[in-house]
Structures are given as C-alpha cells and as structure tokens.
C-alpha cells in the first residue's frame, strides 16, 4: 500500500512540474497606425513587424538591416545584448546591463495602473494596463496602453529592459508617435503565438564566436556609428 501512495505522489509531482514549465515559442508582432494614411509611415511600421522567440524571462529577435542583427534580452542575467554579424568581419556584440539601462533612463519614471478591462489578443486573455511615463527633468508626461497577459507563464523579468516592474507580458501596446510634425497612435499587436519545443535556454546566451564591439576594427566601428579614429 505504501508503494501505491508513493507512485501516486510521484505522479502528482510530475504533473505539477510539467504545469509549471515556462512557455517557450514564437510570437509574431505586427505594427500599424489606424489614424495615419501616409504609405511611407505604413512601410516604416511594416519593417517593425517582427517575430521573436520567448522562454521564461528571455526573448530574442533576429533582424536584417543590410547586415544580420540579433537582439537578446536575458531577464535572468538582466542583460540586453545586440549582436552584429557582418560578412568579412564576423560577429561583434554590445552588451548593456540593467544598471547601465537604469543610469541611461534615470530621468524617466513609469507608473503602472492595472485596470479590470480585458480583451483577447491572439487567443490569450489580456488586461489593460495604463503606463504613465514622466520625464523628471521636464515634467513632460505621456501615457501608453498595454494589454498584458499572465496566461503564457512567462516571467516578469522578461520586461526588465522596456517595462521594469510590470507584472505579466504585453501582447499589445498602444503609444503616440510623431511623424512629419503630426502625432499618431501606433498599435503593436501579437498576431500569432506558436509553442515551439525546439526553443532552448542556450538560444538566449551570447554566441561563443562573438567578440566585444570595443575590440572591433576602427573601420567597422565607423560603419556602425560606434566612433573610431578620424
């Protein structure tokens, strides 16, 4: 009888551990502006539409900007890393820590107001969060709207770089942006969320063959706008 109870206990623990496993997969985001008819602005926003991979506290985005660029936000180590893969040069990275981000944005204060308003985004229930962003130097304020879900099982530290302290993961954001002297609303929405068992923790680590951007050749630093000797 004791053996039966032991087997049942192990089964319960196994199911519990499986249920607590963080979501890992791909999320496709699309950026649009419903109140701007400028095709150039629409084209610019289309380039911002991206697919990212997420797991736990981490996300990764691959971009092509004439060169291949990888951005890795590692909420576990609190680092934001940009990796440039340049033909003829190889891979170079620039890593920013949470401390450096805090220093760079020391004049910015974010206050979160969690509301009871809900809507479904890509099949997940989201709650509306108002983010009041205050510039402490100028007292200028603006408000962003986030639609945040807790159903994906992602960690709150996934937000450490852009929305530090936010509870849940934003699947839709609404912000004001200026274009040609006019202000428009830009909405970035998750349109597709796909679980992917191939996503691994190592996908959010710095590639072993990447070199520190500080050690890059001077001509490469000039090319990427990182300074260099005149």
Secondary structure as GFF3:
##gff-version 3
##sequence-region A 1 230
A	DSSP	alpha_helix	2	19	.	.	.	ID=ss1
A	DSSP	beta_strand	24	32	.	.	.	ID=ss2
A	DSSP	alpha_helix	39	48	.	.	.	ID=ss3
A	DSSP	beta_strand	50	55	.	.	.	ID=ss4
A	DSSP	beta_strand	58	64	.	.	.	ID=ss5
A	DSSP	beta_strand	68	74	.	.	.	ID=ss6
A	DSSP	beta_strand	79	86	.	.	.	ID=ss7
A	DSSP	beta_strand	90	97	.	.	.	ID=ss8
A	DSSP	alpha_helix	98	104	.	.	.	ID=ss9
A	DSSP	beta_strand	108	121	.	.	.	ID=ss10
A	DSSP	beta_strand	124	135	.	.	.	ID=ss11
A	DSSP	beta_strand	141	149	.	.	.	ID=ss12
A	DSSP	three_ten_helix	156	159	.	.	.	ID=ss13
A	DSSP	beta_strand	169	179	.	.	.	ID=ss14
A	DSSP	beta_strand	182	195	.	.	.	ID=ss15
A	DSSP	three_ten_helix	201	204	.	.	.	ID=ss16
A	DSSP	beta_strand	211	212	.	.	.	ID=ss17
A	DSSP	three_ten_helix	213	215	.	.	.	ID=ss18
A	DSSP	alpha_helix	218	223	.	.	.	ID=ss19
###
